[in-house]
Amino acid sequence: MIHWFDGPLAAFGTETTGLDSEEDRIVSAALVLQDMTGGRFRVTRWLVSPGIPVPPGATEVHGLTDEHLQRNGRWPAPVMEELARALAEQCATRRPVVVMDAPFGLTLLDRELRRHRASSLAGYLGDQPLCVLDPRVLDRHLDRYRKGRRALGDLCELYGVEPDGAHDAAAGAAASLELVRALGRRFSARLERLSPSELHSLQAEWHAAQARGPARFESSGAPKAVDPAWPLRPELPAAA
């Protein structure tokens, strides 16, 4: 019997101008497909000229400069359309989509679609149900009392995933996909009887509970607000 975590998975990843899903922009994105554990990755990449300056701190993370993006990146509007249609295609085929920190990545894509296409991610999905697997939410629930950071690199080290040395959207997406497979194997007794769609619903509950849990803090010491919405944050109301 092949369990879901050994079967077909997709993964979506981005590199961005920052960490604000409402205001920052996508500068690169990737969709990674793998049909089975150990199978060949099929990768589609997008490079975007975001239309706003890329802060030096973001360039230090992903290496993408304003000059490079202006020369090689595409205008955001057609890229966001292609990204949304690519995700909708995976949903139509019932292939689960792995997204590390889904409320950030999917919300950012939704806001880019609203900004450049006057649409939304839901508008492109239509009646196709979204099925997301978020390794951060899964790990926090399945090993909730473990101390330490839970960023992608930390989780890869913990679960024995060896990511590609490149720091780009495709490498991050592929590592996230392998991480979900590793989580599935380690916690197979708790996960193998659940379908990906059941897990999608459970993760929404788990993330909301995690958001209500012990306070997390910014580097400044101020409490860090955690939105309970998962995998997509609702649109903020327009300012009065």
ABEGO torsion letter per residue (X at the ends): XBBAAABBBBBBBBBBAEABAAABBBABBBBBBBABBGBBBBBBBBBBBAGBBBBAAAAAAAGBBAAAAAAABBBAAAAAAAAAAAAAAAAAAGBBBBBBGAAAAAAAAAAAAAAAAGBBAAAAAEABBBBBBBAAAAAAAABAABBEBABAAAAAAAAGBBBBABBBAAAAAAAAAAAAAAAAAAAAAAAAABBAAAAAAAAAAAAAAAAABBBBBBAAGBBBBBBABOABBBBBBBBX
